[in-house]
């Protein structure tokens, strides 16, 4: 284990390095190469990882709250059980990353790439997610409560049993999404596209559906809608 890691300059070439359990509070790792590194259970609270490459890194149970991950690469990284509260992950690439059990509320994920990532049950409440790309991601049971998802890319995603209460989906293309069993109370779907969406068992009357396109959507009673809202 490194001595007083939080006070030591680690350099930027850390590919494959074993930093598990290390204290890296507020560390300057901007642009660092951490591909394949082991950061399991490390403490990176407040660390700066802007433009860092964490492709394939082991980040299980890592503490990243209030960290900076702007435009960082976390492709295929394992973040199981990680704490990412109040992080700035805007523009970061989480393609095919595993975020199972992650707590990431009150964070900035604007423009983040989360394609094919595992986000089942992840808490992203009270977060900024405009223009985030979720194509192919596992979003079953995800928590988007009171989050801003304007211009997010979510068409054909599975949001079954998700918590979307108070979230803002104004103008978002949600065509073909699965929303069966989801909580959409106070959700703003103004001018959103919910054509061919599955709304089985959903209380649509608790949401704002002004101007929403519901063409061919499966309604709560199982029938098909023929017209937009």
NUSE-386052 format. One line per field, with one value per residue: x, y, z of N, C-alpha, C, CB in turn; residue in one letter. Coordinates in steps of 0.05 Angstrom, whole numbers, m for minus. Atoms other than C-alpha are relative to their C-alpha. Last residue first. Glycine has a CB too. Example, Ala and Ser with C-alpha at 12.3 -4.5 7.8 and 13.67 -1.06 7.14 Angstrom:
<rs>
n.px m16	18
n.py m24	m24
n.pz m1	0
ca.px 273	246
ca.py m21	m90
ca.pz 143	156
c.px m15	18
c.py 22	24
c.pz 14	0
cb.px 9	m20
cb.py 9	1
cb.pz m29	25
type S	A
</rs>
This chain:
<rs>
n.px 15	m18	m5	m2	9	m18	9	m8	19	0	10	16	m10	m6	8	6	8	m15	m13	7	m2	7	m22	m16	14	m7	20	m10	1	17	8	16	m10	m7	12	4	9	m17	m10	10	m4	6	m20	m12	14	m3	13	m17	m6	19	5	17	m11	m7	14	3	9	m17	m10	12	m6	7	m21	m11	17	m3	12	m17	m2	20	2	17	m12	m1	19	11	6	m14	m17	7	m8	4	m24	m7	18	m4	13	m17	0	21	11	19	m6	m9	8	5	7	m13	m16	7	m6	2	m24	m8	20	m9	13	m19	3	24	8	19	m9	m4	10	6	6	m14	m14	7	m6	2	m25	m9	19	m11	15	m13	m2	18	5	18	m9	m3	10	5	8	m16	m16	9	m8	3	m23	m9	17	m5	14	m15	0	19	4	18	m9	m3	11	4	7	m16	m12	8	m5	3	m23	m10	18	m6	13	m17	2	20	9	16	m10	m4	11	4	8	m15	m14	9	m6	3	m23	m10	18	m6	14	m16	1	21	6	17	m10	m4	13	7	5	m16	m15	10	m4	0	m24	m7	18	m7	13	m17	0	23	4	17	m11	m4	14	8	m1	23	m6	m1	5	m22	m18	14	5	13	1	m15	17
n.py m14	m14	m29	m6	m27	m17	m7	20	22	15	m16	19	8	29	17	27	18	25	2	m21	12	m22	m13	m15	m24	m22	m20	m26	m3	19	m13	18	5	28	18	26	20	24	3	m20	11	m18	1	m27	m22	m25	m21	m23	0	15	m14	16	7	28	20	24	23	23	3	m18	12	m17	m3	m27	m20	m24	m22	m22	m3	14	m15	13	9	29	16	22	20	26	7	m13	17	m14	m6	m29	m19	m26	m22	m23	m9	11	m21	13	3	27	21	25	21	25	10	m8	21	m13	m3	m28	m20	m25	m25	m21	m8	11	m20	12	1	28	20	22	23	25	9	m12	20	m11	m2	m28	m22	m22	m23	m26	m8	13	m19	13	1	28	21	24	23	25	8	m10	20	m12	0	m28	m22	m22	m24	m25	m10	12	m19	12	0	26	21	22	25	23	12	m12	21	m12	2	m27	m23	m21	m24	m24	m11	11	m21	12	m2	26	22	21	25	25	11	m10	20	m11	3	m26	m22	m21	m24	m24	m10	11	m21	11	m3	26	23	20	25	23	10	m9	22	m11	5	m25	m22	m18	m25	m23	m8	8	m22	8	m4	26	22	19	26	4	0	28	m2	7	m22	m25	m2	m27	m15	m25	m24
n.pz m21	m19	4	29	6	16	27	20	0	m26	m23	m15	m26	m2	22	m10	21	2	26	19	27	19	15	m20	m8	18	m6	m8	m29	m15	m24	m16	m27	m2	19	m13	18	3	28	19	27	21	21	4	m13	16	m14	m8	m28	m16	m25	m18	m27	m3	16	m16	16	3	27	20	26	23	20	0	m13	16	m14	m6	m29	m17	m25	m19	m25	m1	15	m16	21	m4	23	25	22	25	16	0	m14	13	m14	m4	m28	m16	m18	m18	m28	m7	19	m15	19	m7	22	28	20	26	16	m3	m7	14	m10	m9	m28	m13	m19	m18	m27	m8	18	m17	17	m5	23	25	20	27	17	m1	0	16	m10	m2	m28	m18	m23	m19	m28	m10	18	m16	16	m5	23	25	20	26	19	6	m7	18	m9	m3	m27	m18	m22	m20	m28	m11	17	m19	13	m7	24	25	21	26	18	5	m4	20	m8	m3	m27	m18	m18	m22	m27	m12	15	m19	14	m8	23	26	20	26	19	8	m4	19	m8	m4	m27	m18	m20	m22	m28	m13	13	m21	12	m7	23	25	19	28	17	14	m4	21	m6	m5	m28	m16	m19	m22	m27	m13	13	m21	13	17	28	11	29	18	1	6	29	3	m24	1	0
ca.px m1049	m1030	m1079	m1090	m1076	m1071	m1107	m1072	m1110	m1050	m1043	m999	m975	m995	m992	m981	m948	m947	m975	m990	m978	m963	m965	m1012	m1065	m1017	m1021	m980	m1004	m983	m951	m912	m888	m907	m907	m884	m854	m849	m885	m894	m875	m865	m869	m912	m926	m892	m878	m861	m899	m895	m853	m821	m795	m816	m813	m785	m759	m754	m791	m798	m774	m769	m771	m820	m832	m792	m781	m769	m811	m797	m752	m729	m700	m730	m717	m677	m632	m634	m658	m687	m671	m673	m680	m735	m736	m694	m687	m672	m717	m699	m652	m607	m573	m582	m586	m577	m545	m545	m568	m594	m579	m575	m589	m641	m646	m595	m603	m584	m636	m612	m558	m519	m487	m504	m497	m484	m450	m454	m481	m499	m486	m483	m497	m549	m556	m503	m511	m486	m515	m499	m460	m428	m397	m416	m405	m392	m362	m359	m388	m411	m390	m390	m401	m451	m457	m416	m411	m392	m428	m409	m367	m337	m307	m326	m313	m298	m268	m268	m300	m313	m300	m294	m305	m358	m369	m320	m315	m298	m342	m320	m278	m239	m215	m234	m225	m207	m177	m175	m204	m224	m204	m200	m211	m264	m274	m227	m225	m205	m250	m230	m183	m150	m124	m144	m135	m115	m79	m85	m114	m133	m110	m101	m119	m175	m176	m134	m133	m116	m161	m142	m89	m61	m34	m56	m46	m20	18	m5	39	22	37	32	m13	m74	m29	m4	41	25	0
ca.py 259	222	175	101	77	2	m34	m67	m30	15	34	m1	56	55	131	161	226	274	344	353	286	313	252	227	207	158	110	53	m19	m30	32	m2	50	45	121	154	216	274	340	349	284	315	263	284	210	167	105	48	m18	m24	31	m6	42	37	111	151	209	266	332	346	285	320	274	285	211	170	109	49	m14	m28	25	m19	25	28	103	132	186	246	312	334	283	328	288	292	216	180	115	54	m6	m37	10	m40	2	m11	63	105	168	229	292	323	280	329	291	294	218	175	114	51	m5	m35	11	m41	m3	m18	56	101	158	221	285	315	266	318	288	295	219	168	108	46	m23	m48	3	m46	m9	m28	44	89	147	213	276	303	258	313	275	294	221	170	115	48	m17	m48	1	m49	m13	m34	35	83	139	208	267	302	254	302	272	295	223	174	121	54	m7	m40	5	m48	m13	m38	31	81	133	201	261	293	249	300	269	297	229	179	128	60	0	m31	14	m41	m11	m40	27	79	127	195	255	289	246	302	268	300	240	183	136	67	6	m23	16	m42	m11	m40	27	79	127	196	209	186	252	237	270	226	165	176	114	69	0
ca.pz m541	m604	m635	m646	m575	m568	m511	m453	m397	m383	m457	m508	m552	m625	m628	m560	m582	m523	m534	m460	m426	m356	m311	m256	m307	m340	m280	m311	m311	m383	m413	m468	m518	m592	m597	m533	m567	m519	m531	m455	m420	m351	m296	m237	m222	m274	m231	m278	m279	m354	m382	m440	m492	m566	m578	m521	m562	m512	m523	m448	m409	m341	m280	m223	m213	m262	m218	m263	m259	m333	m365	m423	m478	m548	m553	m495	m523	m475	m504	m437	m383	m321	m257	m205	m195	m248	m209	m252	m241	m309	m344	m380	m434	m508	m525	m461	m491	m445	m481	m417	m355	m296	m231	m176	m176	m212	m166	m204	m204	m270	m299	m338	m396	m468	m485	m426	m463	m421	m453	m386	m330	m274	m206	m151	m146	m166	m119	m157	m143	m213	m252	m302	m361	m432	m456	m396	m436	m398	m430	m363	m306	m253	m189	m134	m109	m146	m94	m126	m112	m179	m219	m267	m327	m398	m425	m368	m411	m378	m414	m347	m290	m231	m162	m112	m92	m123	m69	m100	m85	m149	m193	m231	m295	m364	m395	m340	m387	m353	m391	m324	m266	m210	m142	m94	m61	m92	m35	m63	m51	m117	m156	m197	m262	m330	m364	m313	m361	m328	m364	m299	m241	m191	m125	m83	m35	m63	m4	m30	m21	m88	m124	m165	m229	m296	m331	m282	m327	m302	m242	m172	m137	m63	m11	m17	m22	49	42	m16	0
c.px m9	m17	19	7	4	m12	20	m9	7	m19	m2	m8	m19	12	10	m9	m3	m11	16	16	m8	5	m10	23	16	m13	7	m23	10	3	m18	m6	m18	12	11	m14	m1	m12	20	15	m10	7	m9	21	16	m16	5	m17	15	9	m18	m2	m20	10	9	m15	0	m12	17	14	m11	9	m10	22	14	m15	7	m15	19	6	m22	1	m21	14	7	m18	m8	m9	17	22	m7	12	m8	25	11	m16	8	m16	18	2	m23	m9	m22	7	12	m6	m2	m10	16	20	m7	9	m6	26	13	m20	13	m15	18	0	m25	m6	m21	11	8	m11	m3	m9	16	17	m7	10	m6	26	14	m19	12	m20	13	4	m20	m3	m21	11	7	m10	m1	m12	16	18	m10	11	m7	25	13	m18	9	m17	14	3	m20	m2	m21	9	5	m12	m2	m10	18	16	m7	9	m7	26	15	m18	8	m17	19	3	m21	m6	m19	10	7	m13	m1	m11	17	18	m10	9	m7	23	13	m19	9	m17	18	3	m22	m3	m20	10	8	m13	m4	m8	16	18	m11	8	m4	24	10	m18	10	m16	16	3	m24	m1	m20	9	7	m16	m5	0	m24	10	4	m8	23	18	m14	m5	m11	m3	18
c.py 27	15	11	29	5	27	18	5	m21	m24	m17	15	m20	m8	m28	m19	m28	m18	m26	m3	21	m11	22	15	16	26	25	20	27	4	m17	13	m20	m7	m28	m19	m27	m20	m23	m3	19	m12	18	1	26	22	26	21	24	m1	m15	14	m17	m7	m28	m21	m25	m21	m24	m5	17	m14	17	5	27	23	26	22	23	5	m13	14	m14	m11	m30	m18	m25	m20	m25	m7	12	m17	12	7	29	22	27	22	23	9	m10	20	m15	m5	m27	m23	m27	m22	m25	m11	9	m21	15	6	27	22	24	25	23	8	m9	21	m14	m4	m28	m23	m24	m22	m26	m11	11	m21	12	4	27	24	25	21	28	9	m12	19	m13	m2	m28	m23	m25	m23	m26	m8	9	m19	17	0	27	24	23	23	26	11	m11	18	m12	m1	m27	m23	m22	m25	m24	m13	10	m20	13	0	27	24	23	24	24	12	m9	22	m14	0	m27	m24	m23	m24	m24	m11	8	m20	12	m2	27	24	23	24	24	10	m9	22	m11	2	m26	m24	m21	m25	m25	m11	8	m22	12	m3	25	25	20	25	25	9	m6	22	m10	2	m26	m24	m22	m28	m6	0	m28	3	m3	24	26	6	28	16	25
c.pz m9	20	20	m6	m30	m5	m15	m28	m22	1	25	26	13	27	3	m22	11	m22	m4	m26	m21	m28	m17	m13	20	9	m17	5	10	30	17	27	14	27	4	m19	14	m19	m3	m27	m22	m27	m23	m22	m2	13	m15	15	10	29	18	26	15	28	5	m15	17	m18	m5	m28	m23	m26	m24	m20	1	11	m16	16	8	29	18	27	18	25	1	m17	14	m21	4	m21	m27	m23	m27	m16	m1	14	m12	14	5	29	17	20	15	29	8	m19	15	m19	6	m20	m28	m21	m27	m16	3	5	m13	7	9	30	16	22	18	28	10	m16	19	m18	4	m23	m28	m20	m27	m15	1	m1	m14	11	5	29	19	24	18	29	12	m17	18	m16	4	m23	m28	m21	m24	m18	m7	5	m18	10	5	29	21	24	18	29	12	m15	21	m15	6	m23	m28	m21	m27	m17	m2	4	m18	9	4	27	19	20	20	28	14	m14	21	m16	7	m22	m28	m21	m27	m20	m8	3	m19	7	5	28	19	21	20	29	15	m12	22	m15	5	m23	m28	m19	m27	m18	m16	0	m21	6	6	29	17	21	21	29	15	m11	21	m14	m17	m29	m12	m29	m20	m2	m7	m29	m5	26	0
cb.px 18	19	m27	m27	16	6	m28	m10	m28	m8	m28	15	4	18	9	m21	21	m1	18	5	m18	17	15	10	m28	m8	m2	20	16	8	m15	15	4	19	4	m16	18	5	14	4	m15	14	5	11	m6	m9	11	12	14	m3	m11	11	6	20	3	m14	17	8	15	3	m12	13	10	11	m8	m9	11	12	9	0	m7	8	13	15	0	m15	25	m6	19	m2	m12	13	15	3	m4	m7	7	12	8	m1	m9	12	5	24	9	m22	21	m4	19	m2	m15	17	12	5	m14	2	3	20	4	m1	m6	11	7	19	10	m19	22	m3	18	2	m15	16	12	4	m19	6	0	11	15	3	m10	10	6	18	12	m19	19	0	18	m3	m12	15	7	6	m8	m3	7	13	11	3	m10	10	6	18	12	m18	20	0	15	4	m16	17	9	6	m13	m4	6	13	7	2	m10	15	4	19	10	m18	20	m1	18	0	m13	15	8	8	m8	m1	5	17	6	1	m9	12	5	19	10	m18	23	m2	17	0	m13	19	6	6	m4	m3	7	19	9	m4	m4	10	7	19	8	m17	27	0	22	m26	18	9	12	m22	m17	18	28	m9	m19
cb.py 3	20	15	m7	21	m14	14	m27	10	19	11	m26	26	m8	12	2	1	m16	23	28	m24	26	m21	m20	m7	m7	7	12	m21	m29	26	m28	26	m8	10	4	m2	m13	26	28	m27	27	m29	10	m7	m5	2	14	m24	m29	28	m29	26	m8	7	6	m3	m11	24	29	m29	28	m27	6	m9	m5	2	13	m25	m30	29	m30	24	m10	10	10	m4	m12	23	30	m28	28	m26	9	m9	m1	m1	10	m23	m31	24	m26	27	m6	8	4	m2	m8	21	30	m25	26	m27	6	m8	m6	2	6	m23	m30	27	m26	28	m13	5	8	m5	m8	20	31	m26	26	m28	8	m3	m10	3	10	m20	m31	27	m28	29	m15	3	6	m4	m6	21	31	m27	28	m28	15	m1	m9	6	8	m20	m31	27	m28	29	m16	2	9	m8	m6	21	31	m25	27	m29	14	m2	m11	7	6	m21	m31	24	m24	29	m15	0	9	m7	m5	22	31	m27	27	m30	15	1	m11	7	6	m22	m30	26	m26	30	m16	m2	13	m9	m5	20	31	m26	24	m29	21	7	m14	10	5	m21	m30	27	m27	30	m15	m2	15	m5	21	m20	m13	21	m29	5	4	m23	22	3	17	0
cb.pz 25	m15	1	m13	17	m27	1	8	m5	22	m7	6	18	m22	m27	22	m23	27	m4	12	m2	6	m17	21	10	m28	30	m21	12	m7	m7	4	16	m22	m29	26	m25	28	m8	11	m2	4	m10	26	30	m29	30	m25	8	m11	m6	4	15	m19	m30	27	m26	27	m7	8	m1	2	m10	27	28	m29	30	m26	12	m7	m6	3	15	m24	m29	23	m19	29	m6	4	3	0	m5	29	28	m30	30	m27	16	m1	m17	13	13	m17	m28	19	m23	30	m10	m2	7	m1	m6	30	26	m30	31	m23	17	m2	m14	13	12	m20	m28	23	m21	30	m10	1	5	m2	m3	30	23	m28	31	m27	15	m2	m11	9	10	m19	m28	23	m24	30	m8	0	7	m2	m8	26	29	m29	30	m27	17	1	m11	8	9	m16	m29	24	m22	30	m16	0	6	m3	m4	27	28	m28	30	m28	21	1	m16	13	8	m17	m29	23	m23	30	m12	0	8	m3	m2	23	30	m29	30	m26	20	0	m15	12	6	m15	m30	21	m20	30	m11	m1	10	m3	m2	20	30	m28	29	m23	17	m1	m15	13	5	m15	m30	21	m14	m21	m6	2	m13	6	28	21	m9	12	13	m24	25
type X	X	X	X	X	X	X	X	X	X	X	X	X	X	X	X	X	X	X	X	X	X	X	X	X	X	X	X	X	X	X	X	X	X	X	X	X	X	X	X	X	X	X	X	X	X	X	X	X	X	X	X	X	X	X	X	X	X	X	X	X	X	X	X	X	X	X	X	X	X	X	X	X	X	X	X	X	X	X	X	X	X	X	X	X	X	X	X	X	X	X	X	X	X	X	X	X	X	X	X	X	X	X	X	X	X	X	X	X	X	X	X	X	X	X	X	X	X	X	X	X	X	X	X	X	X	X	X	X	X	X	X	X	X	X	X	X	X	X	X	X	X	X	X	X	X	X	X	X	X	X	X	X	X	X	X	X	X	X	X	X	X	X	X	X	X	X	X	X	X	X	X	X	X	X	X	X	X	X	X	X	X	X	X	X	X	X	X	X	X	X	X	X	X	X	X	X	X	X	X	X	X	X	X	X	X	X	X	X	X	X	X	X	X	X	X	X	X	X	X	X	X	X	X	X	X	X	X	X
</rs>
